[in-house]
Structure formats: structure tokens, C-alpha cells
Amino acid sequence: MKLSWKMLAALACYSLGVIGWCYVGGWMILTKPVRGLILAHVAGDLSLGKFVIAFVQGFIYLSLAGAVWCVGYMLANHFRDRQ
């Protein structure tokens, strides 16, 4: 297996897709909806409405994270050497 610029580009695209998934799927969920739920619980202001809103936000962030990973995967397949 020879190392070419296409393989390096495929590796870079896939790596960026995984890093983007970790950022959006992990960091954004922990800092926005989950943190808001924890703060509301500590303040004694947690309600079903806030819980549902946080659940919907988490679902949207996870869907966006999957889309980011998919774009990285598709770009990696575009650059991968076809043998």
C-alpha cells in the first residue's frame, strides 16, 4: 500500500469528521442542554417543559453531529484510492 496525497486527504477528512462529531455531539450537548438541566435542578426550577426542550436540543445536536461525521466520511471516500 503506497502513501499518496489522496490517502492523506482521505485520512484528514475522516479525522476532521470524527473530531467534529466529538465536538458537536459531546461538547455541545454537555455545555448547553445538560448543563441547563443541572443548573435548573440545583436552583429548584426544573420543570417538564425545560426537560423536553433540553431533550429536543440534545436530539438536534446529535443529528447535527451525525451529519458532520457523514460529510467527513463521504469526503474520505471521495479521496480514497480506488484499486
C-alpha positions in Angstrom: 0.0 0.0 0.0 1.6 3.2 -1.1 1.1 6.5 0.6 -0.3 9.2 -1.7 -1.8 12.6 -1.4 -5.3 11.1 -1.9 -4.8 8.8 1.1 -3.6 11.7 3.3 -6.6 13.8 2.2 -8.9 10.9 3.0 -7.3 10.5 6.4 -7.6 14.2 7.1 -11.2 14.4 6.1 -12.2 11.4 8.1 -10.3 12.7 11.1 -11.9 16.1 10.9 -15.3 14.3 10.7 -14.6 12.4 13.8 -13.3 15.4 15.7 -16.3 17.4 14.5 -18.6 14.6 15.8 -16.9 14.7 19.2 -17.2 18.4 19.4 -20.8 18.8 18.3 -22.0 15.5 19.8 -20.2 15.6 23.0 -19.1 19.1 24.0 -22.2 21.0 22.6 -24.6 18.6 24.4 -22.7 18.8 27.7 -22.4 22.5 27.7 -25.9 23.5 26.5 -28.9 21.2 27.3 -27.3 19.1 30.0 -25.7 22.0 31.8 -29.0 23.9 31.7 -30.8 20.9 33.2 -28.3 20.6 36.0 -28.5 24.3 36.8 -32.3 24.3 36.8 -32.3 21.3 39.1 -29.8 22.9 41.5 -31.9 26.1 41.5 -35.1 24.1 42.1 -36.6 25.3 38.8 -36.6 22.1 36.8 -39.9 21.5 35.0 -41.2 19.1 32.4 -41.1 21.8 29.8 -37.4 22.5 30.4 -36.7 18.8 30.3 -38.5 18.4 27.0 -36.7 21.4 25.5 -33.3 20.0 26.6 -34.2 16.6 25.1 -35.1 18.2 21.8 -31.9 20.3 21.8 -29.9 17.2 22.5 -31.6 15.3 19.7 -30.9 18.2 17.3 -27.2 18.3 18.3 -26.8 14.6 17.9 -28.4 14.7 14.5 -26.0 17.5 13.5 -23.1 15.6 14.9 -24.1 12.6 12.7 -24.3 14.9 9.7 -20.8 16.3 10.4 -19.4 12.8 10.6 -21.2 11.7 7.4 -19.7 14.6 5.5 -16.2 13.7 6.7 -16.8 10.0 5.8 -18.1 10.9 2.3 -15.2 13.2 1.6 -12.8 10.5 2.8 -14.4 8.0 0.4 -14.1 10.6 -2.4 -10.4 10.9 -1.9 -9.6 7.2 -1.1 -7.7 5.4 -3.8 -9.8 3.0 -5.9 -8.0 -0.1 -6.7 
